């Protein structure tokens, strides 16, 4: 089964429960998309999906948010929920991780490395830049273009010290 959770124009917080409470509900999920996650958010909380959905094969995360999107000031401090996955988490079925709105920043590369470490069957990672906003001109399409030297640097950073043979595609 497939699930898509859209964060859209509202601040939505997920408080992951202990995996034993959620596995029965999520065990048959094969595809999950979490869209419009605020770029300020730490992504580690999304790992609870890997822990409770053993059949998951495709995991999409979208971090797009144009500047025409307003965030209430009182929401700013709520964007940094950190969640620690089980130390022994090994996901066997995840084949594809896609991140839309990819930016080369420590929290994102650290997150990707953590997924690579935990998802032992991972075959492919697709990193896509931000898409231009249809409502405003806040995102210059050239901003998301990555030159070859930067691609190499990002791939090296993601695979340094890793034995993973995952294919990393940047578009």
C-alpha positions as CSV (number, residue, x, y, z in Angstrom):
1,X,0.0,0.0,0.0
2,X,1.0,3.6,-0.5
3,X,0.8,6.7,1.8
4,X,1.4,10.3,1.2
5,X,1.5,12.8,4.1
6,X,1.5,16.4,3.0
7,X,2.7,19.1,5.4
8,X,1.3,21.8,3.0
9,X,0.4,25.1,4.5
10,X,0.1,23.8,8.1
11,X,2.7,23.0,10.6
12,X,2.2,19.3,11.4
13,X,4.3,17.5,14.0
14,X,4.6,13.8,14.2
15,X,5.5,12.3,17.5
16,X,6.7,8.9,16.6
17,X,5.5,6.2,18.9
18,X,7.3,3.1,20.0
19,X,7.7,0.8,16.9
20,X,5.8,-2.1,18.5
21,X,2.6,0.1,18.6
22,X,2.8,1.1,14.9
23,X,4.3,-2.0,13.1
24,X,0.9,-3.7,12.8
25,X,-0.6,-0.6,11.1
26,X,2.4,0.2,8.8
27,X,3.8,-3.3,8.0
28,X,2.3,-3.5,4.5
29,X,3.4,-0.1,3.3
30,X,5.6,-0.3,0.2
31,X,5.7,3.4,-0.7
32,X,5.7,6.6,1.5
33,X,5.9,10.2,0.5
34,X,6.3,13.0,3.0
35,X,5.9,16.2,1.2
36,X,6.6,19.9,1.9
37,X,8.6,19.2,5.0
38,X,10.0,22.5,6.2
39,X,13.7,22.8,5.3
40,X,14.5,23.8,8.9
41,X,13.3,20.5,10.2
42,X,15.8,17.8,11.2
43,X,14.9,14.7,9.1
44,X,15.9,12.1,11.7
45,X,12.3,11.8,12.9
46,X,11.3,10.3,9.5
47,X,13.4,7.2,10.2
48,X,10.5,5.9,12.4
49,X,8.9,5.0,9.0
50,X,11.8,2.6,8.2
51,X,11.4,1.1,11.6
52,X,7.7,0.4,11.5
53,X,7.3,-0.4,7.7
54,X,9.4,-3.4,7.0
55,X,8.0,-3.8,3.5
56,X,8.8,-0.2,2.4
57,X,10.5,-0.1,-0.9
58,X,10.2,3.6,-1.9
59,X,10.7,6.6,0.4
60,X,10.2,10.1,-1.0
61,X,10.8,13.3,1.0
62,X,10.1,16.8,-0.3
63,X,11.7,19.8,1.4
64,X,10.4,22.4,-1.0
65,X,9.1,25.7,0.4
66,X,9.2,28.9,-1.7
67,X,9.5,32.2,0.1
68,X,5.9,33.1,-0.7
69,X,5.0,30.5,2.0
70,X,4.5,32.1,5.4
71,X,5.4,30.3,8.6
72,X,3.9,31.6,11.9
73,X,6.6,33.0,14.2
74,X,5.4,30.7,17.1
75,X,6.1,27.7,14.9
76,X,9.8,28.4,14.4
77,X,11.0,26.6,17.5
78,X,8.9,23.5,16.8
79,X,10.9,22.5,13.7
80,X,13.7,20.7,15.4
81,X,12.2,17.4,16.7
82,X,15.0,14.9,16.9
83,X,14.3,11.2,17.1
84,X,16.8,8.4,17.6
85,X,16.1,5.2,15.7
86,X,16.9,1.9,17.4
87,X,20.6,1.1,17.4
88,X,20.0,-2.3,15.7
89,X,17.6,-1.0,13.0
90,X,18.4,-2.7,9.6
91,X,15.8,-2.2,6.9
92,X,16.0,-4.9,4.2
93,X,13.5,-3.9,1.6
94,X,14.1,-0.1,0.9
95,X,15.3,0.2,-2.7
96,X,14.8,3.9,-3.5
97,X,15.2,7.1,-1.4
98,X,14.2,10.3,-3.2
99,X,14.7,13.8,-1.8
100,X,13.1,16.7,-3.5
101,X,14.5,20.1,-2.6
102,X,17.9,18.7,-1.9
103,X,20.4,21.2,-0.6
104,X,24.0,20.4,0.3
105,X,23.9,20.9,4.1
106,X,25.2,18.8,7.0
107,X,21.8,17.8,8.4
108,X,20.7,16.4,5.0
109,X,23.9,14.6,4.1
110,X,24.1,13.2,7.6
111,X,20.5,12.0,7.3
112,X,21.3,10.3,3.9
113,X,24.3,8.6,5.3
114,X,22.2,7.3,8.2
115,X,19.6,5.9,5.8
116,X,22.4,4.3,3.7
117,X,23.7,2.7,6.9
118,X,20.3,1.4,8.1
119,X,18.7,0.4,4.7
120,X,21.0,-2.4,3.8
121,X,19.1,-3.2,0.6
122,X,19.1,0.4,-0.7
123,X,19.9,0.5,-4.5
124,X,19.4,4.1,-5.5
125,X,19.2,7.6,-4.1
126,X,17.8,10.4,-6.2
127,X,18.6,13.9,-5.1
128,X,16.6,16.6,-6.8
129,X,16.9,20.3,-6.4
130,X,14.1,22.7,-5.7
131,X,11.4,23.1,-8.3
132,X,10.4,26.6,-9.3
133,X,7.3,27.9,-7.5
134,X,4.1,28.1,-9.6
135,X,2.8,31.0,-7.5
136,X,5.9,33.2,-7.4
137,X,9.4,33.6,-8.9
138,X,11.2,32.9,-5.6
139,X,13.3,30.0,-6.9
140,X,15.6,30.5,-9.8
141,X,15.7,27.2,-11.8
142,X,19.5,27.6,-12.2
143,X,19.9,27.6,-8.4
144,X,19.2,23.9,-8.3
145,X,21.5,23.0,-11.1
146,X,24.6,21.1,-9.9
147,X,27.9,21.3,-11.8
148,X,29.9,18.1,-12.2
149,X,32.6,19.1,-9.6
150,X,29.8,19.6,-7.0
151,X,28.2,16.3,-7.9
152,X,31.5,14.5,-7.3
153,X,32.1,16.3,-4.0
154,X,28.5,15.5,-2.8
155,X,28.8,11.8,-3.8
156,X,32.2,11.5,-2.1
157,X,30.8,13.1,1.0
158,X,27.9,10.7,1.1
159,X,30.0,7.5,0.4
160,X,33.2,8.3,2.4
161,X,33.8,5.5,4.8
162,X,30.8,3.6,3.6
163,X,30.7,0.1,2.1
164,X,27.4,0.8,0.4
165,X,27.2,0.3,-3.4
166,X,24.1,2.5,-3.7
167,X,23.8,4.5,-6.9
168,X,23.5,8.2,-6.3
169,X,21.7,10.3,-9.0
170,X,21.5,14.0,-8.8
171,X,19.1,15.9,-11.0
